[in-house]
Amino acid sequence: MKLYMAPGSCTTGIHILLEELELPFEAWIISIPAGENRKPEYLALNPKGSIPTLVLDDGQSLTDYVAISYWLARRHPRAKLLPEDALAAARVMEILVHVVGTVHGQGFARIFNEEGFQADGEAGEALRAQGRELVDKAFAILDTQLAEGYATGCFSIADPALFYVEFWADKLGIPLPPRLAAHYALMRQRPVVQRVLREEGYR
Ligand SMILES: N[C@@H](CCC(=O)N[C@@H](CS)C(=O)NCC(=O)O)C(=O)O
């Protein structure tokens, strides 16, 4: 398989899952600042121009954290990345969708000025402030919902997603509420997470 990714981006979550599952893959780095995600060859794989994109062994491409992680979990059931019980699985998806859709898609996307939120000067400042408010509000809600330890108790596809937004918060100096801070510390203890961060150039 080929993973189209950028170090320290949301693709870190999929990178963690692939390494947790010990799946062989090639990493293809896409520079968003250089506009590589808008080149015709990349748009042919992912017309949204977003990362991650995972190209499967049969050549099909799969996009978006939620879709890729769901496929990985279903394809490798013994890794128990998504519970068999329907309600428990729905709880994982509830956290995952909030993290990817709101914390990243609404909050950090405004802070990073990505995904069509681009604006300069004062407008850019106001967008970033709005993004920060959205992140803080979503973090406060997640803090009331997280289990002790991993997001819903056992390690699941929600955890690497929560990790990548916690990592961004850490890098930007956005404080994590207590349960998120404990989750972030727990994730950073996982050998795979430590290896992935090293591979992506972080110490
Ligand atoms: N919902 C998508 C969002 C992916 C996303 O926004 N990725 C960012 C990088 S972290 C990106 O590709 N930004 C460039 C763009 O959208 O032009 C997913 O989960 O994969």
The ligand as an ORCA input file, in Angstrom:
! r2SCAN-3c Opt
* xyz 0 1
  N     -11.596     14.940      6.903
  C     -10.311     14.770      6.247
  C      -9.491     15.981      6.482
  C      -8.111     15.854      5.985
  C      -7.390     17.172      5.979
  O      -7.978     18.243      6.060
  N      -6.077     17.111      5.868
  C      -5.300     18.333      5.774
  C      -3.928     18.111      6.342
  S      -3.949     17.774      8.097
  C      -5.194     18.701      4.320
  O      -5.147     17.827      3.469
  N      -5.173     20.007      4.016
  C      -4.992     20.501      2.690
  C      -6.236     20.887      1.962
  O      -7.338     20.465      2.331
  O      -6.055     21.607      0.982
  C      -9.657     13.510      6.772
  O      -9.990     13.070      7.856
  O      -8.785     12.960      6.097
*
